[in-house]
Amino acid sequence: MKKILGIFILLVSICVITTIMNPNFLNPFNVHNTLRWIGLFGVIGIGVSFVIISSGIDLSIGSVIALTGALLVQLLTAYNFSVPMALFTCMGLSLVIGVVHGLLITKLKLKPFIVTLCGLLIYRSLARLATDDQSIGFGNEYEGLRVLALGSVPLPGGYSIPFPFIIFLVLSIIAMILLNKTLYGRYLLALGRNEEAVRFSGINADRIVLISYVICSLMGGLAGILFTLDLNSVQPASSGNFYELYAIAAAVLGGCSLRGGEGSIIGVMIGTAILRVLTNSITLLHIPDYLEFAIIGIVILIGVSTDEVVRKYVSSKKVKA
Amino acid sequence: MSESSVLLRATGLTKQFPGTLALDNVSMELHQQEILAVMGENGAGKSTFMKILAGIYQADSGTIELEGQGITLNSIRNAQDHGIALIHQELNLADNLDVTANLFLGQEDHAWGWINQSSLYLKAIDLLKRLNIDIDPTTRVSDLSIGQQQLIEIAKAIAIDARILIMDEPTSSLTQHETEHLFTVINDLRERGMSIIYISHRLNEVVEIADRVVVLKDGQNAGDLPKDEINHDNMIRLMVGREMDDARHRSPLPPGEVILEINDLVTPAHPNHANSFKVCAGEVVGMAGLVGAGRTEVLESIFGVTPALSGSISIIDYDGPLHNANQAIDAGIGLVPEDRKLQGIILEMSIRDNLSLASMRDHQKNGFLNFPYEIENSAEQIKAMSIATPDDTKEVQLLSGGNQQKVVIGKWLATHPKLLLLDEPTRGIDVGAKGEIYTLIDKLAKQGVAILFVSSDMEEVLSLSDRVIVMHEGQITGKLTKSELSEEAVMRLATNATATV
């Protein structure tokens, strides 16, 4: 809980500093935009945190986003699929990808890093193949479907909450329940800490791990759909590039340990928010955008090392006591 | 032998570890060109003793003399400089490198960091030839058999000009043929002037190769045997040593119906041995044997974490399959594993969560955790096991070893097992907690639970068991009833000694 409080203070500080230096930060349009981006990136942050808690990693998310996005546009515009069928097919593909990752990792005992790195390469190429390596979009069609990403709930004062942010909140609540209130979540946390002890307690560890990869790929697929609807275009060679790293960064900033067995959904939510607000601040404060990655990198390092320093300090006090 | 032939003399070595006195005033002499066997039961202090001679541990008190000169051995390097080399039971070779690289690891001829490969190969060829070892020095170590790797370890010791070679259970993973070859090499080394300290608990091998035997018992000297007195009876007598104080305080009830029946069980670790036995309700059955006898493997196959290759396991009132731990729990089996911290508990999780880890599946509500059950179960087990903690939301790693073990046992009691398997239930636990665990096992047996436990602690086996199954290298070599039970009888079966007393 201390950790969550720490990153929450970090988030608030960034917001306050940015507002002081440029009051436009609180402008309704800017708030709407920032929330929309938090929602879109938050979806994959939640997905990857399940994998990270199992002590794995998923590097393929960005490519899954490009592939499902490309597939959605192609199915709707070139193959005349109905909207439900197209959505169903995209989610089905992500499910299959997650199952394949999970099986390779649990049954063939391949390292998650390798499996999902290969996925990153393969799905990227497939996305380019599916679109003939052309940038594609919906044009002026499917306005109704695009409301999923572009719609919003109006609030007084000109403010509004974008739909992707609401989707993100709903998924976060489901994820919190899954992680903290169900057998699955308990076993996942236990397994991330000590897989051997979980096996010796009669728990099917392989199935737990497999499901975590399925969750992650499904979230990637959903994000692919939302990003595509939002941007109305897919550039198969670049859409979603590096997004997995944003997701991993948000999860780690939010307190997921890459050693596994540790993580909270609220933390991941705050972690995602920090990254998006930071990007927004860099634009608002007219900081040259080539410094963006450096600033994000430094903030993540500060967030993560503060935690380690605090932990060391606490445990050294414990020893003395 | 004359005094002048004494090469190495250790006098009054004492080594205290937290909680145990590993060596208590142990003395030993090693003569020139002698093969000295050091024997003893598990935990007799053999390896501590050897590690002191090899410079890995330092004795708290006592002296070591080499050719009459007092020496201090404070590092492995230091011991090697005095010509003492230890070959560990688990071989320490870099198996991704070739034989030559391993032979001279850390001793390479080099100029400014550039290794002089050709000179090393020539030296390797010469060394292997001197030792009559027929191995190409360019072979990758991973392509060698275990026996050949053992020979490379010996050659490596010769390469650093060792005069005293200490070998810890060198034959434990060798075939009969490889063992014979090893003995030829060892005899050959002695002819060339080396002295060898040979640690083993295989009586036959010691009879064959040793010039003299030193026996340790509970960290003390139990006696020496000259060449002509080395035989099974004498060795067992010295290893068993003191009279056992009769600690058989349990008063077993007559056993009930058969809970577990095993027929021709074959475990992956010992594919050539099939074993059969039964355990009844209310019975406490001990499994004795030396380390590596295959006892843990039997427990793990019954529990399904390491499925058996063949054979049948049947549990009373259970007809389902038994291929994994989940099904084993369905059948009413619990396993308190050998490695508590790795397999038994999740150190960073709370006591409460650990206590419900195995039983929550039976109390879940459509996949959701049952928190009231969890709290109730935790309180119940903490009381039943008298786990010393004021707060069950504390992490298990904050508990003492004994209390951690109680958490593991409590986790299984929550599943109400018909058969409880315990692997080294009191290893690394202080005396007080040991007593509590014994009392608990006794209580469970009285409630009709069938208990099967593995232990390398002889007193524990003798005092706790109603019946003992003894294993030797994957095979059950005997079953002893309470009245037949004695330390000698167990050791005889555990070492598979054939001679009669």
Interface residues (C-beta under 8 A of the other chain):
Chain A: K181 T182 L183 Y184 G185 R186 L189 A190 R193 N194 E196 A197 V198 R199 F200 S201 G202 I203 N204 G261 E262
Chain B: F303 V305 N324 A325 N326 A328 I329 L335 P337 D339 L342 Q343 G344 I345 I346 L347 E348 M349 D353 L357 A358 M360 R361 Q364 G367 F368 L369 K411
